[in-house]
Amino acid sequence: MKKDSLRCRAFCVLKLMLLALTSLQLQALPQQAAIVGQQEQQSAGTAAQAQQNQQLPQVQNSPQPEPSPPAQDLPAIASADAPCTLVAHLNESRADTEAEGLQLPRWYDLHARLLHLLTDEAGCQLTVVGSPWPRSLALLQQGKIDLMLTMSYTKERAGYADFIGVHYMEESVLVLHKNYLHLVHQLSDINLLPGSIGVLRDAYYGDAFEQLRHEKSYQPFLQYASSLTQKLNMLKKGRVLGMIEDKTQYLEWSQLYPELRAQYRLSLSLHKAPVYIVASKAGVSPELRLRLHQAWQRVYGQEKHRAILAEFGWTLE
């Protein structure tokens, strides 16, 4: 009996210890569940953050329109006190145009007005001179002139020109004699023509033309000129069968010269991109170029700018 009593007591003590241990484990379960939940949330958050980080390069590397990035050497603050006198070249000469019996295009005066709008806002004096396009490019690169317009952006030009701001959306088109329109369905078909087309020397008409003009087999089909006046003169004298031209300029001269409008038609659209006012990096100081950047940002699209465009029948759109 005594032994049975001792066994019963030992069993009861052991049972009570097991019950106490089970109770402690049950109390710890909510805390463990909370910890597991926090770990799962942290893991999910880490995975989401990793996924987001993987997506960031896709956003950053998405294609962007070709802008005119400000020159890297520009100062943080422009100096508005220093006086400045600038020289700008436009790609025509009044004397040369009149000598050929042609009219100076309206955009010559429009571009001169836009340049004055810019330089007046920047507090500068401006002289505008007519000059052939290739010569102007060379002088800009050398720092012997300060400003030009209608400059297409290329990496090569960005090496010597600071692209101040967009002033026009240019569309390069191929204009052909009406008798040969059926021969040309793409730019490379110009080698099917029985003659050449007029192009502006050192002009940029898009990547397709850049590739074509370097091919030796196409050289006989490209007749180079230094100005619109020369290209129109080649058309009038029948030296070329067409030309590559800005669409707006084509529409204007086709109204000015009915005899040319009767013979020549728009064939292809080759390239469409913004063109810029540019400043010479060699001739214009970084401080002054920053002043020009800021001045154009202040006047672009404002009342004075729109009024000048409206006077010549142009719009920003």
TILO-833930 format. One line per field, with one value per residue (C-alpha): residue number from 0; residue in one letter; x, y, z. Coordinates in nm, 3 decimals, always signed. Layout:
! TILO-833930
num: NUM; ...
residu: a; ...
c1: X; ...
c2: Y; ...
c3: Z; ...
! end
This chain:
! TILO-833930
num: 0; 1; 2; 3; 4; 5; 6; 7; 8; 9; 10; 11; 12; 13; 14; 15; 16; 17; 18; 19; 20; 21; 22; 23; 24; 25; 26; 27; 28; 29; 30; 31; 32; 33; 34; 35; 36; 37; 38; 39; 40; 41; 42; 43; 44; 45; 46; 47; 48; 49; 50; 51; 52; 53; 54; 55; 56; 57; 58; 59; 60; 61; 62; 63; 64; 65; 66; 67; 68; 69; 70; 71; 72; 73; 74; 75; 76; 77; 78; 79; 80; 81; 82; 83; 84; 85; 86; 87; 88; 89; 90; 91; 92; 93; 94; 95; 96; 97; 98; 99; 100; 101; 102; 103; 104; 105; 106; 107; 108; 109; 110; 111; 112; 113; 114; 115; 116; 117; 118; 119; 120; 121; 122; 123; 124; 125; 126; 127; 128; 129; 130; 131; 132; 133; 134; 135; 136; 137; 138; 139; 140; 141; 142; 143; 144; 145; 146; 147; 148; 149; 150; 151; 152; 153; 154; 155; 156; 157; 158; 159; 160; 161; 162; 163; 164; 165; 166; 167; 168; 169; 170; 171; 172; 173; 174; 175; 176; 177; 178; 179; 180; 181; 182; 183; 184; 185; 186; 187; 188; 189; 190; 191; 192; 193; 194; 195; 196; 197; 198; 199; 200; 201; 202; 203; 204; 205; 206; 207; 208; 209; 210; 211; 212; 213; 214; 215; 216; 217; 218; 219; 220; 221; 222; 223; 224; 225; 226; 227; 228; 229; 230; 231; 232; 233; 234; 235; 236; 237; 238; 239; 240; 241; 242; 243; 244; 245; 246; 247; 248; 249; 250; 251; 252; 253; 254; 255; 256; 257; 258; 259; 260; 261; 262; 263; 264; 265; 266; 267; 268; 269; 270; 271; 272; 273; 274; 275; 276; 277; 278; 279; 280; 281; 282; 283; 284; 285; 286; 287; 288; 289; 290; 291; 292; 293; 294; 295; 296; 297; 298; 299; 300; 301; 302; 303; 304; 305; 306; 307; 308; 309; 310; 311; 312; 313; 314; 315; 316
residu: m; k; k; d; s; l; r; c; r; a; f; c; v; l; k; l; m; l; l; a; l; t; s; l; q; l; q; a; l; p; q; q; a; a; i; v; g; q; q; e; q; q; s; a; g; t; a; a; q; a; q; q; n; q; q; l; p; q; v; q; n; s; p; q; p; e; p; s; p; p; a; q; d; l; p; a; i; a; s; a; d; a; p; c; t; l; v; a; h; l; n; e; s; r; a; d; t; e; a; e; g; l; q; l; p; r; w; y; d; l; h; a; r; l; l; h; l; l; t; d; e; a; g; c; q; l; t; v; v; g; s; p; w; p; r; s; l; a; l; l; q; q; g; k; i; d; l; m; l; t; m; s; y; t; k; e; r; a; g; y; a; d; f; i; g; v; h; y; m; e; e; s; v; l; v; l; h; k; n; y; l; h; l; v; h; q; l; s; d; i; n; l; l; p; g; s; i; g; v; l; r; d; a; y; y; g; d; a; f; e; q; l; r; h; e; k; s; y; q; p; f; l; q; y; a; s; s; l; t; q; k; l; n; m; l; k; k; g; r; v; l; g; m; i; e; d; k; t; q; y; l; e; w; s; q; l; y; p; e; l; r; a; q; y; r; l; s; l; s; l; h; k; a; p; v; y; i; v; a; s; k; a; g; v; s; p; e; l; r; l; r; l; h; q; a; w; q; r; v; y; g; q; e; k; h; r; a; i; l; a; e; f; g; w; t; l; e
c1: +0.000; +0.277; +0.452; +0.131; +0.082; +0.433; +0.382; +0.054; +0.219; +0.507; +0.265; +0.060; +0.371; +0.485; +0.137; +0.134; +0.478; +0.362; +0.052; +0.263; +0.503; +0.215; +0.065; +0.395; +0.418; +0.063; +0.137; +0.445; +0.257; +0.107; +0.446; +0.605; +0.325; +0.380; +0.752; +0.691; +0.443; +0.692; +0.958; +0.718; +0.630; +0.996; +1.070; +0.781; +0.892; +1.248; +1.122; +0.900; +1.187; +1.415; +1.153; +1.112; +1.487; +1.498; +1.236; +1.414; +1.678; +1.401; +1.243; +1.572; +1.685; +1.358; +1.416; +1.386; +1.349; +1.681; +1.699; +1.961; +2.144; +2.307; +2.682; +2.858; +3.088; +2.809; +2.833; +2.564; +2.472; +2.472; +2.635; +2.391; +2.623; +2.884; +2.805; +2.807; +2.807; +2.721; +2.734; +2.484; +2.486; +2.177; +2.193; +2.109; +2.245; +2.014; +2.264; +2.310; +1.936; +1.866; +2.151; +1.983; +1.649; +1.495; +1.319; +1.472; +1.260; +1.037; +1.199; +1.520; +1.348; +1.164; +1.491; +1.653; +1.361; +1.389; +1.760; +1.696; +1.423; +1.680; +1.968; +1.750; +1.626; +1.986; +2.096; +2.321; +2.374; +2.342; +2.469; +2.308; +2.500; +2.395; +2.641; +2.652; +2.568; +2.900; +3.102; +2.887; +2.936; +3.313; +3.318; +3.095; +3.330; +3.628; +3.454; +3.458; +3.079; +2.854; +2.505; +2.321; +1.968; +1.795; +2.069; +1.979; +2.124; +2.407; +2.677; +2.944; +2.790; +2.742; +3.119; +3.145; +2.791; +2.585; +2.221; +2.043; +1.686; +1.436; +1.280; +1.121; +1.014; +1.178; +1.057; +1.298; +1.123; +1.229; +1.086; +1.098; +1.004; +0.655; +0.776; +0.994; +0.775; +0.689; +1.055; +1.122; +0.945; +1.226; +1.536; +1.767; +1.570; +1.727; +1.988; +1.708; +1.678; +1.831; +1.992; +2.082; +1.900; +2.010; +2.115; +2.260; +2.624; +2.684; +2.309; +2.158; +1.858; +1.842; +2.031; +1.914; +2.058; +2.379; +2.437; +2.350; +2.568; +2.878; +2.821; +3.033; +2.766; +2.529; +2.773; +2.670; +2.309; +2.382; +2.446; +2.566; +2.475; +2.559; +2.217; +1.851; +1.915; +2.165; +1.930; +1.642; +1.873; +1.967; +1.597; +1.521; +1.808; +1.721; +2.053; +1.878; +1.559; +1.463; +1.598; +1.583; +1.424; +1.243; +0.872; +0.774; +1.033; +0.914; +0.555; +0.667; +0.881; +0.619; +0.387; +0.649; +0.747; +0.443; +0.662; +0.844; +0.520; +0.388; +0.683; +0.783; +0.594; +0.653; +0.775; +0.888; +0.912; +1.264; +1.318; +1.134; +1.306; +1.342; +1.605; +1.781; +1.940; +2.304; +2.600; +2.966; +3.147; +3.477; +3.355; +3.093; +3.187; +3.009; +2.861; +2.716; +2.585; +2.401; +2.249; +2.130; +1.981; +1.789; +1.682; +1.532; +1.349; +1.191; +1.071; +0.985; +0.611; +0.540; +0.345; +0.634; +0.747; +0.399; +0.340; +0.651; +0.550; +0.194; +0.327; +0.488; +0.201; +0.381; +0.279; +0.459; +0.261
c2: +0.000; +0.240; +0.168; +0.223; +0.557; +0.671; +0.565; +0.761; +1.074; +1.048; +1.003; +1.306; +1.526; +1.417; +1.488; +1.835; +1.911; +1.801; +2.021; +2.322; +2.267; +2.238; +2.562; +2.746; +2.620; +2.731; +3.080; +3.109; +3.017; +3.366; +3.528; +3.279; +3.336; +3.712; +3.670; +3.444; +3.696; +3.979; +3.770; +3.691; +4.060; +4.156; +3.887; +4.001; +4.362; +4.269; +4.076; +4.367; +4.611; +4.384; +4.360; +4.738; +4.787; +4.548; +4.758; +5.091; +5.046; +4.978; +5.313; +5.498; +5.338; +5.391; +5.581; +5.957; +6.218; +6.361; +6.687; +6.957; +6.884; +7.192; +7.196; +7.033; +7.331; +7.578; +7.752; +7.715; +8.086; +8.316; +8.657; +8.919; +9.216; +9.150; +9.330; +9.120; +9.167; +8.864; +8.776; +8.535; +8.381; +8.298; +8.065; +8.314; +8.637; +8.913; +9.018; +8.664; +8.598; +8.917; +8.842; +8.510; +8.682; +8.514; +8.646; +8.626; +8.370; +8.503; +8.279; +8.485; +8.780; +8.546; +8.390; +8.730; +8.840; +8.527; +8.583; +8.942; +8.820; +8.592; +8.837; +9.128; +8.913; +8.817; +9.184; +9.149; +9.340; +9.136; +9.157; +8.923; +8.828; +8.613; +8.333; +7.991; +7.706; +7.514; +7.832; +7.921; +7.575; +7.605; +7.955; +7.844; +7.555; +7.792; +8.041; +8.316; +8.352; +8.310; +8.195; +7.990; +7.854; +7.547; +7.319; +6.951; +6.777; +6.529; +6.408; +6.551; +6.899; +6.885; +6.882; +7.243; +7.383; +7.448; +7.375; +7.671; +7.569; +7.436; +7.689; +7.477; +7.121; +7.049; +6.788; +6.700; +6.593; +6.480; +6.696; +6.552; +6.644; +6.508; +6.289; +6.080; +6.037; +5.679; +5.574; +5.660; +5.480; +5.515; +5.730; +5.458; +5.460; +5.789; +5.582; +5.494; +5.858; +5.977; +6.267; +6.403; +6.580; +6.898; +6.879; +7.133; +7.062; +6.958; +6.945; +6.667; +6.490; +6.191; +5.866; +5.711; +5.999; +6.000; +5.636; +5.688; +5.995; +5.803; +5.529; +5.582; +5.450; +5.733; +6.020; +6.089; +6.135; +6.409; +6.765; +6.979; +7.344; +7.597; +7.763; +7.738; +8.003; +7.777; +7.478; +7.677; +7.807; +7.448; +7.361; +7.659; +7.574; +7.204; +7.094; +6.865; +6.658; +6.753; +6.841; +6.755; +7.045; +7.141; +7.090; +7.439; +7.595; +7.378; +7.491; +7.854; +7.856; +7.655; +7.952; +8.211; +8.040; +7.903; +7.769; +7.545; +7.442; +7.324; +7.087; +6.962; +6.756; +6.626; +6.266; +6.136; +6.245; +6.156; +6.287; +6.490; +6.633; +6.957; +7.210; +7.449; +7.784; +7.710; +7.900; +7.841; +7.671; +7.812; +8.171; +8.219; +8.188; +7.934; +8.221; +8.389; +8.063; +8.004; +8.351; +8.258; +7.928; +8.108; +8.392; +8.151; +7.962; +8.289; +8.401; +8.069; +8.036; +8.373; +8.663; +8.826; +8.495; +8.397; +8.743; +8.715; +8.369; +8.484; +8.776; +8.524; +8.277; +8.023; +7.858; +7.665; +7.348
c3: +0.000; +0.089; -0.236; -0.432; -0.258; -0.348; -0.709; -0.724; -0.587; -0.835; -1.119; -1.011; -0.985; -1.332; -1.473; -1.321; -1.468; -1.817; -1.790; -1.688; -1.979; -2.228; -2.094; -2.146; -2.505; -2.580; -2.444; -2.669; -2.988; -3.055; -3.009; -3.251; -3.499; -3.476; -3.533; -3.833; -3.970; -3.933; -4.107; -4.391; -4.428; -4.428; -4.687; -4.905; -4.872; -4.965; -5.270; -5.378; -5.336; -5.539; -5.813; -5.812; -5.835; -6.132; -6.308; -6.254; -6.524; -6.778; -6.694; -6.694; -7.019; -7.208; -7.534; -7.508; -7.782; -7.897; -7.701; -7.689; -7.364; -7.214; -7.246; -6.953; -6.901; -6.823; -6.484; -6.220; -6.233; -6.534; -6.515; -6.639; -6.596; -6.866; -7.196; -7.512; -7.886; -8.100; -8.471; -8.627; -8.974; -9.178; -9.475; -9.750; -9.891; -10.012; -10.278; -10.412; -10.418; -10.611; -10.852; -10.940; -11.001; -10.698; -10.390; -10.047; -9.857; -9.581; -9.324; -9.357; -9.187; -8.948; -8.832; -8.794; -8.573; -8.359; -8.308; -8.201; -7.965; -7.801; -7.780; -7.664; -7.377; -7.295; -7.300; -7.605; -7.929; -8.248; -8.605; -8.860; -9.175; -9.471; -9.544; -9.717; -9.482; -9.509; -9.445; -9.145; -8.993; -9.027; -8.875; -8.586; -8.515; -8.517; -8.289; -8.554; -8.546; -8.243; -8.341; -8.605; -8.647; -8.794; -8.664; -8.638; -8.334; -8.392; -8.155; -8.385; -8.382; -8.006; -7.982; -8.102; -8.074; -7.761; -7.849; -7.690; -7.765; -8.017; -8.251; -8.524; -8.619; -8.953; -9.202; -9.482; -9.803; -10.147; -10.426; -10.780; -11.132; -11.194; -11.484; -11.251; -10.944; -11.043; -11.028; -10.662; -10.377; -10.121; -10.095; -10.228; -10.555; -10.663; -10.846; -11.090; -11.197; -11.527; -11.340; -10.995; -10.711; -10.532; -10.167; -9.925; -9.848; -9.484; -9.414; -9.204; -9.360; -9.126; -9.083; -9.411; -9.613; -9.405; -9.496; -9.861; -9.917; -9.810; -10.069; -10.377; -10.613; -10.513; -10.558; -10.922; -10.810; -10.552; -10.669; -10.377; -10.321; -10.051; -10.018; -10.109; -10.373; -10.548; -10.532; -10.680; -10.950; -11.039; -11.064; -11.288; -11.523; -11.535; -11.387; -11.134; -11.136; -10.783; -10.439; -10.073; -9.889; -9.572; -9.637; -9.526; -9.757; -10.045; -9.992; -9.983; -10.297; -10.483; -10.422; -10.518; -10.844; -11.031; -11.311; -11.063; -10.891; -11.227; -11.273; -10.927; -10.670; -10.319; -10.347; -10.007; -9.644; -9.527; -9.176; -8.912; -8.604; -8.406; -8.509; -8.274; -8.216; -8.138; -7.996; -8.066; -7.778; -7.904; -7.941; -7.668; -7.301; -7.078; -6.871; -7.179; -7.319; -6.993; -7.026; -7.374; -7.251; -6.978; -7.208; -7.463; -7.191; -7.077; -7.423; -7.587; -7.636; -7.475; -7.624; -7.814; -7.959; -8.074; -8.221; -8.441; -8.562; -8.634; -8.840; -9.077; -9.069; -8.846; -8.519; -8.248; -8.326
! end
